[in-house]
Amino acid sequence: DSGLYNPDHLNYFKFYGRVCGLAVYNNMIIDAFFIRPFYKMMLGKKVIFEDMQSVDVEMYNSLKYILDNDPEPLCLNFSVNKEVLGEIQEVELKPNGKDIPVTETNKTEYVDLVMKWRFTDRIQEQMNAFMKGFGDVISPKLIQVFDERELEYLMGGLAEIDVEDWKKNTLYSEYRPTDDVILWFWKVVSNYDNEMKARLLQFVTGTSKVPMNGFAELQGSQGSRKFAIKKFGSVDSFPRAHTCFNVLDLPPYTDFQTLKRKLTIAIENTEGFSGVD
């Protein structure tokens, strides 16, 4: 709804698309933060349900509840509400949606349409304008060789990550900083090159960016939230991440090599990996 506030809004999105295109063309870094679904949309990839959690945890939990339970007692229909200049407006997700109840048989369609409205329909004009500006400099076909993580690295760069600052601003649940598994974890992180450190940070938090003032100002989906490591599962489990809470679930491995191997596998296989939510 940016057009309600500025009639020239699409020109601004087109301009910023050109700025981003020029930055990539000239191998310059963009000092800006984009959510992961934005990079997916740049690549023309479908935004999946799991992407919602790092963007809007309340909506994610609501939709997950609908998927996991019978929605009929909630008295929902195929419409959503949005606020426009202080007024609540109803938006139908499909023709006559306000008259179609959400049931056990059509709830998956309802969730898909809410996702489409949230990530596509509401911002389609703005995204098209941005990509038009980007395409004035670089053909969108040329970035198809990247996935969304690599595109984030390309546009945002890889700042040097200070492991000591990271360690100093990490919280622990059911672990102590002196436990062997925690000492091994930080040894693995210290031995990673900067790209792998960034990929670990991206795996757990959803972004490879470190705040300007360091890890003390790390953000979650609902404001400031420090990096955290929580004991989880068994030695046979892989680490998993909760990106909206910046939490790494780390199993209690009994040796360094197992921790290193399983953590690296988890980081390198994040797309569709069952350990990311």
N, C-alpha and C positions, 0 to 999 in steps of 0.2 A: 504493500500500500504506500510505497514511497512517493508515488505520483500525487497523492493527496497533499503532501507537504511541499513539493517542489515540482512544477510542471516540466522542468528540464532534467528530471532525475535520470532518465535513460542515457542522456548525454554524459552524465557523470560516470555511470557504470561503463559506458563505452570508453571514456577517457582512461579510467583506471585499468580497463582491460589492455589498452595500448601501453600504459606504463608497465604493466606486468610483462607484456610481450617484449617490450624493449629491454627490460631488465634481463629476461632470459636470453634474448638475442645477444646482448653485450656481456653476458656472463657476470651480471651484477646480482647482489642479494637483496631481496625484498624484506624490509623490516616490518612485517605484518603477520597477523595470526589468522589463519583460515581453519575452519573445522574440517575434519577428514571427509565428510560427505561432499564438501565443496570441490575437493580435488577429484573425487569420483565423478561428479557432475561435469567437470572440465573434460574428463576422459570419455564422457558419454556412458559411464557405467551405472548400473542400477544401484540405488541406495537400498540396502537391506535392513531388515528390522533391527539387527544387532547394532547398526550404526546410530540408532536413536538414543541408546543409553548414554553415550558420551556427549550428547547434545541437550537432551531434555529428559532427565531421569524420572521425573514425575509422569510424563506422558508414556515413557517406556514401561514403567511399572503398571500403569493403568491398562495399557494395551496387552501387556503380558498376563495380567489378571484375567482379562477377557478371553485370551487364548486358552488359558488353563482352567477356566471355569465356565459354567453355564451363564451367558450374559442376559438371559431373558428377565431375571429379577431386577436388573439395572434400568430397564425401560428405555433403552437406547434406540435411536433410529439412525438412518444413513445421512446424518448431517452433523456439522460441528459449529461451534460459536466462535466468532472473532470480534475483537474490540476495534472499532474505527472511530477515532476522535471522541472517545469516551462513551460511545454507544455500542451495545452488543448486537451483532448481526448474525443471522443464521445462514450458513452456507451448506447447500445440499451437495453431497458427495457423488450423487448420481441423480438422474431425472426422477422427480417425485420422492427423493430420498427421505424427506421428513415424514412421509407416510409409510416408510418401509421399516419395520422393527428389526433389530439385530437379534438373531437367533443362533442356536448351536450350529445350524447348517450353513449359515452365511457369515459367521463371525470372521472367518479368514479373509473373505472379500472386504469386509468392513475395515479390518486392520490394514490391508493393502491400500485401500482408498484413502484412509487417514494418512498413511505414510506418503502417498503420492501428493496429497494436498499439502502436507507439511513441508516436503522437500522439493516439490516440483511446481505444482500449480500456482502457489502463492508468489513464487519468485521467478517464474518462467521468463517474463519480459526482461527483468533485470539480468538474469543469467544469459539470455540471448544477446543483450546489449554488451555485456562484459566480454563474451566470446567473440562478438563481432569486432570489438576493439582489439582483442588479443590476436584474432585472425588477420587483422590488417598488417600485423608485423610478422607473425609466425603461423603457418598453417596448422590448425588443430591436428591434422593427420600426423605431423612430425612428433607430437608428444605421445602418440599411441604406443610407442615402444616402452613407455614407463607404466608402472602401476601407481596407485595413489600415494604410496609411501615414498617412492622414488621421485615423484613429481613434487612432493613437499620438500624433499632435500634439494631438488633442482632450483626451486623458487625461493626457499627460505634459507638454504645453506646449512652448514653444520658448524655451529659455534663450538669452540673448545669447551668441553664439559669438565668441570672441576669435581672430581670424585670425592675429595675431602669435604667440600661444601655439601655435596649430595648426602654423604654419610652422616654429617653433622645434623642434617635436617630430615632424618628418617626416623619414623616411629616403628615400634615393634609390638606385635601381639602374640603372646605365648612363646616368644623368643626373648633372649637377652643379647645385647651387643657382643658379649664375650662367648656366646655359643659357637661351637665349631662350624655349624652350617652357615652362620652369619659371617664369620671370618672368611670362610671359603667363598661365600657369595661375593664379598667385596674384593677378594683376591681375583676372582674371575673378571669382575667389572674393571678393575684396575689394569688387567692384562688385555682387555679388549682394546682395539683401536677406536678412534673417535667415532667412526661410522657405526660400529657395533654398540658403543655406549648410547648413541642417539637412537638406535633401533630398539634397544632395551627400554629407554625412556618412553619411546613412542608406543611400545608394546603395553606398557603399564598405564600411561597417562593419556594416550591418544594423540600426542604431539611430540615432536623431537625438539621443540623449542624450550629453552630454559629462560625463565623470567629475567628481566634486566638486572634485578637485585639478587639473583640467585635462587636456590631451591627453597629458601624460607618463604618465598612468595608464590610457590607453585599453586596453580588453580585447579579445582575440580569442577564438576558440572554445576555446583551450587555455591561457588565462591572459593575462598582460600582453603586449601586442603593439602597437607604435607604428604610426601611419599611415605608409604607404609609397607611393611613386610609382615605377613601373618602366617602362622603355622597351619599347614593344610595337608590332608591326605596321608599317603604312605610313601615309602621309598620307591614304589612302582609308579607313582603318579608323575605327571609333568607339571611344571609351574603353570599357574593360570593368573589372569589379570582381570581386575574390575576397573575399567578406565574411568568411570564417572567418579570413583572414590580414590583413584591413584594407589590402589592396593595390589601388591603382588602376593599371591598365595604360594608359599614356598614349602614343599614337602621336606620332612626331616631326613635328608640324605645322610648316609653314613660315611661317605668318602668324597673327596674333592672332584675326582674325575667324573663321577656320576652326575654331580650337580652341574659341572661345566657342560657336559654333553646334553643333558636334558634341558637346561636353560637355553642353550644355543639353539636346539631344535625348536623349542617353543617360540623363540624370537623370530626365527627364520621361516616359520610356517604360520604366521598370524592370520592370514586370510582363510576363513572357514575353519580355523583351528578351534577345537572345542574348549580350549582354555582361555578364550577371550570373551568377555561379556560386558 
